[in-house]
Amino acid sequence: MTIREPWPALSLRQPWADLVVSGRKSIELRSWATDYRGPIWIHASKAEDPEMERHFGLRGLVRGGFLGRAVLGAVVPLDRRRWETWSLRHLQPGGFKGGLYGWVLTGPQRLASPVPAPGRPGLFYPDARLQARLQAAAANAGSGGGAASLPT
């Protein structure tokens, strides 16, 4: 794999980052939209949500590093119908919350080993040195997670 242009990254709290790179979560919820479409690096922030980790039966999750990548294919405003229709893809418990966007993620791939690095809010671009480390880690990774299809 050769990256011609740098990819942005998105930092997610655990267990959400792990659920994305494993292919279990294909809709990321955000309160803001972006015009960017294409590959993104998935970063696990240091923030945690122990209750949700227990809910999904996950333990010992990596924090403070890059776990993998996915492709951001669409950003869609969520209404009540989409919230309910996509519930098994966004995995957020509870009822509809207005003002959110569903970031549709496809083609998740987990890195063979996490790449420790700090994250930042919003979409951010890792520096050139970190991009090179991520590219090398992705080249060494197998096809993880399985592809998620674009929801309707």
matplotlib code that plots the C-alpha trace (Angstrom):
import matplotlib.pyplot as plt

x = [0.0, 1.3, -0.2, 0.0, -1.4, -1.6, -4.7, -6.6, -7.2, -10.1, -9.7, -12.4, -12.9, -12.7, -14.6, -15.7, -12.3, -11.9, -15.5, -14.8, -11.5, -13.1, -15.9, -18.6, -19.4, -19.8, -21.5, -19.6, -21.8, -20.6, -22.2, -20.5, -20.1, -17.1, -16.7, -13.8, -14.4, -11.7, -9.4, -8.9, -6.7, -8.5, -7.0, -8.0, -7.9, -6.9, -10.5, -12.4, -16.0, -15.8, -19.5, -19.6, -16.6, -18.4, -21.5, -19.6, -17.5, -14.2, -11.3, -7.6, -8.2, -5.4, -5.5, -3.4, -2.6, -3.6, -5.4, -6.2, -7.9, -11.3, -12.8, -15.2, -17.7, -20.6, -21.7, -25.4, -27.7, -29.5, -33.2, -35.3, -35.8, -32.1, -31.2, -33.4, -32.6, -28.9, -28.9, -27.0, -24.3, -23.8, -24.2, -25.1, -27.6, -30.5, -33.0, -32.7, -30.6, -31.1, -28.4, -26.1, -24.4, -23.7, -20.2, -20.4, -17.2, -16.3, -13.4, -12.0, -8.5, -6.7, -3.0, -0.9, 0.3, -1.0, 1.1, 1.3, 0.8, -1.4, -4.7, -6.5, -10.1, -11.7, -10.2, -6.5, -3.5, -0.6, 2.8, 4.8, 6.9, 3.9, 2.1, 5.1, 5.0, 1.2, 1.7, 4.4, 2.2, -0.8, 1.4, 2.3, -1.3, -3.5, -7.0, -8.6, -12.1, -13.9, -15.6, -18.8, -21.3, -22.8, -26.1, -29.4]
y = [0.0, 3.4, 6.6, 9.4, 12.1, 12.2, 10.8, 12.6, 10.8, 10.6, 10.0, 8.0, 6.9, 3.3, 1.0, 2.9, 2.9, -0.9, -1.5, 0.5, -1.3, -4.6, -3.9, -4.1, -0.4, 1.2, 4.4, 6.9, 9.6, 13.2, 16.5, 18.0, 17.3, 17.3, 17.5, 15.1, 11.6, 8.9, 6.9, 7.9, 6.6, 5.5, 6.6, 5.4, 8.3, 8.0, 8.7, 5.6, 4.5, 1.5, 1.0, 0.6, -1.6, -4.0, -3.7, -4.9, -7.5, -5.8, -5.5, -4.4, -2.0, 0.1, 3.8, 6.6, 5.2, 4.4, 1.1, 1.0, 2.6, 2.9, 4.7, 7.6, 7.2, 9.5, 11.9, 11.9, 13.9, 11.6, 11.7, 9.4, 6.8, 6.6, 6.4, 3.4, 1.8, 2.1, 1.2, -2.0, 0.0, 2.9, 0.8, 3.8, 2.7, 4.9, 6.8, 9.2, 12.3, 15.2, 17.2, 14.3, 13.1, 9.5, 9.1, 6.0, 4.0, 1.1, -1.2, -1.3, -2.7, -3.2, -2.6, -5.6, -3.6, -0.3, 2.8, 4.9, 8.6, 11.4, 12.3, 15.6, 16.7, 16.8, 15.4, 16.0, 15.2, 13.3, 14.7, 13.3, 11.1, 9.6, 9.1, 7.1, 4.9, 4.4, 3.5, 0.9, -0.5, -0.8, -2.5, -5.1, -5.7, -8.4, -7.8, -7.3, -6.5, -7.3, -4.7, -3.0, -2.2, 1.2, 1.2, 2.3]
z = [0.0, -0.9, 0.4, -2.1, 0.1, 3.9, 5.5, 8.3, 11.6, 13.9, 17.6, 19.3, 22.9, 23.7, 23.1, 20.0, 18.3, 18.7, 17.5, 14.3, 13.4, 14.1, 11.7, 14.4, 14.3, 10.8, 11.7, 13.9, 15.6, 15.5, 16.3, 13.2, 9.5, 7.2, 3.5, 3.6, 2.0, 1.8, 4.0, 7.7, 10.5, 13.6, 16.8, 20.3, 22.7, 26.3, 27.4, 28.4, 29.0, 31.3, 31.3, 27.5, 27.5, 29.9, 27.7, 24.7, 26.7, 25.9, 28.3, 28.1, 25.2, 23.8, 24.6, 23.3, 19.9, 16.3, 15.9, 12.2, 9.3, 7.6, 4.7, 5.4, 2.6, 3.6, 6.3, 6.8, 9.1, 11.4, 11.9, 14.1, 11.3, 10.4, 14.1, 14.6, 11.2, 11.7, 15.5, 14.9, 13.0, 15.3, 18.5, 20.6, 23.3, 24.2, 22.1, 19.3, 19.8, 17.4, 15.7, 15.1, 11.9, 10.9, 9.5, 7.4, 7.6, 5.3, 4.8, 8.3, 8.8, 12.1, 12.3, 13.3, 16.3, 17.6, 17.0, 20.2, 19.6, 21.0, 19.3, 18.8, 18.6, 15.2, 12.0, 12.2, 10.1, 11.7, 10.9, 8.0, 10.3, 12.0, 8.6, 7.5, 10.6, 10.1, 6.4, 7.4, 10.1, 7.6, 5.0, 7.6, 8.6, 7.1, 6.1, 9.5, 10.7, 7.5, 5.3, 6.3, 3.6, 3.1, 5.0, 3.4]

ax = plt.figure().add_subplot(projection="3d")
ax.plot(x, y, z, "-o")
ax.set_aspect("equal")
plt.show()
